[in-house]
C-alpha cells in the first residue's frame, strides 16, 4: 500500500519541488494551496510522470477554518496521511511601522496559526497509528532577529522552537518531526515578500527549490529534528550563540539592506 504525503503551499517554490520529490519516491499526494489551476496542472503532470494518485484541495490556509476543512476532506476520502509537510508561508520586507497590518496578520495566521493547527489535527491521527512524519519548513531566519522582516523572522523562530518541542514529545509514539531551515532560495518567495531589492537576493547564486526539497526529504527520512541547508547557512545559524544579539541584529540589517 502506497503512503501519502500532504503538502501545503504546493503550487510553487519549495512546495512544488517537494511534491515532485515525494512523488518520485512513490508517495501518493494531497496538495493544497490557493491557486487551483496551478495545483491541477501539477497534479496532472505528477500523475502522468510517476503513476501516483493526487488529491487536490485549493484553499487559503491563512483563513481560520482552512486546516479543519482540509482535515475533514482527507478523512472523508479515507486517506491516511503518513507525512505532513507544512510548507505554506510568506514574508514581508520593510519597516514594521510602515507595513500593512492586514498583511502582517495574514503572515502570522499562515506561518504560525495554520501550521500549528494542521500539526495538531494530523499528529493526533499519527499518534493513534504509532507512526508518521512531520516536516515544518522554517528558515535560517529562525535563529536570529530580523530587522526589515521582523514578523517573518519571529514566525520562523516560532516554527523552529515549536518543532523541537513536539519532536521531543512525539518520538515516544514513533513519530519524527523535522524543521527544515533553508536560507535564501530561488523559489519566488522574494517576489511575494517584495524584497527583490534586498541584498540577500542579489547574490550571484542561491540554491534552487529542488536542492532544498531534496535535502529536506533526506533529513525527514533520517529523522533529523533540525536540518539547516548549506554549510554557510549552518555556520551563520550558530552566530547568536557567540555574539551579542544586538550585534547579530545589526549584521542581519546590513545583509538585507535598508529599505529607504
C-alpha positions, -999 to +999 in steps of 0.1 A: +000+000+000+014+034-010+020+060+016+005+095+013+022+129+019+001+161+024+020+192+013+008+227+019+019+256-003+023+231-031+017+253-061+051+269-063+087+271-050+098+246-023+063+231-020+061+223-057+096+208-056+087+188-026+057+174-044+080+161-072+104+146-047+077+127-028+061+115-060+094+104-073+098+083-042+065+066-046+042+086-024+006+095-033-001+131-026-026+155-011-017+190-024-031+223-011-025+259-020-046+289-030-041+286-068-065+259-080-054+259-117-017+256-108-025+227-084-045+209-111-016+213-136+009+200-111-014+171-102-018+161-139+020+163-145+029+142-115+003+116-122+015+111-157+052+112-148+051+089-118+018+070-119+007+082-085-027+094-071-030+131-063-059+147-044-060+185-048-076+208-022-075+245-033-077+267-002-063+297+016-046+284+047-044+319+063-082+315+069-091+302+103-114+274+090-089+261+064-070+234+084-102+218+097-116+218+062-085+201+048-085+175+076-122+167+071-118+163+033-089+140+038-108+119+063-139+117+041-117+104+013-103+077+037-068+090+031-042+081+058-016+108+058+018+093+066+038+126+061+026+161+067+047+189+051+038+223+065+054+244+038+029+273+032+042+306+043+053+340+032+073+371+043+071+409+041+100+433+036+103+468+050+099+487+083+073+472+105+057+506+115+052+513+078+037+479+069+002+470+061-014+454+092-036+430+072-006+416+055+012+411+088-019+394+103-022+371+073+015+363+076+011+354+113-020+333+106-004+314+078+032+309+092+021+302+128-016+295+134-024+273+104+009+253+107+001+247+144-035+237+137-026+214+108+000+197+131-024+193+159-050+177+137-028+152+119-005+144+148-034+130+167-041+105+139-004+096+137-003+090+175-032+066+171-013+047+144+021+049+162+039+061+131+042+092+108+064+121+100+060+159+100+082+184+081+078+220+091+095+245+068+112+271+089+142+291+078+176+302+088+157+334+098+146+313+128+180+317+145+182+355+149+162+387+150+154+402+115+152+439+110+132+448+079+115+414+081+108+414+119+075+395+118+087+369+093+118+361+114+097+359+145+073+335+129+101+312+118+116+312+153+082+300+165+082+272+139+117+261+149+111+260+186+076+245+182+091+217+161+118+210+186+093+208+214+068+185+198+097+164+183+106+155+218+070+147+227+061+127+196+092+105+195+075+084+223+049+075+197+071+066+168+067+099+151+095+122+139+092+160+134+118+179+114+123+217+110+138+224+075+158+256+077+168+269+042+185+302+036+176+324+006+163+301-021+152+306-058+116+299-050+095+330-058+094+338-021+112+372-026+086+383-051+057+379-027+077+394+001+085+424-022+122+420-014+138+417-048+159+447-039+173+430-007+210+422-007+201+387+003+187+380-032+214+399-051+239+372-046+254+355-076+238+322-068+212+309-044+201+272-042+171+261-062+139+249-047+147+214-058+180+215-040+163+224-008+134+200-013+157+170-018+178+180+012+146+183+033+133+150+022+165+132+031+166+149+065+130+139+071+136+103+063+166+102+086+145+116+114+166+148+119+150+174+142+167+204+128+180+205+092+199+236+081+205+236+043+240+246+033+273+247+052+275+285+053+239+287+065+246+263+092+276+283+104+256+315+103+228+298+124+254+294+152+263+331+153+237+341+180+254+316+204+287+335+202+279+372+195+257+397+214+221+397+200+221+434+192+252+428+171+235+400+152+205+422+145+228+449+131+245+423+108+212+410+096+200+445+088+232+452+069+229+420+049+193+427+039+199+463+030+179+493+041+145+497+025+149+535+022 
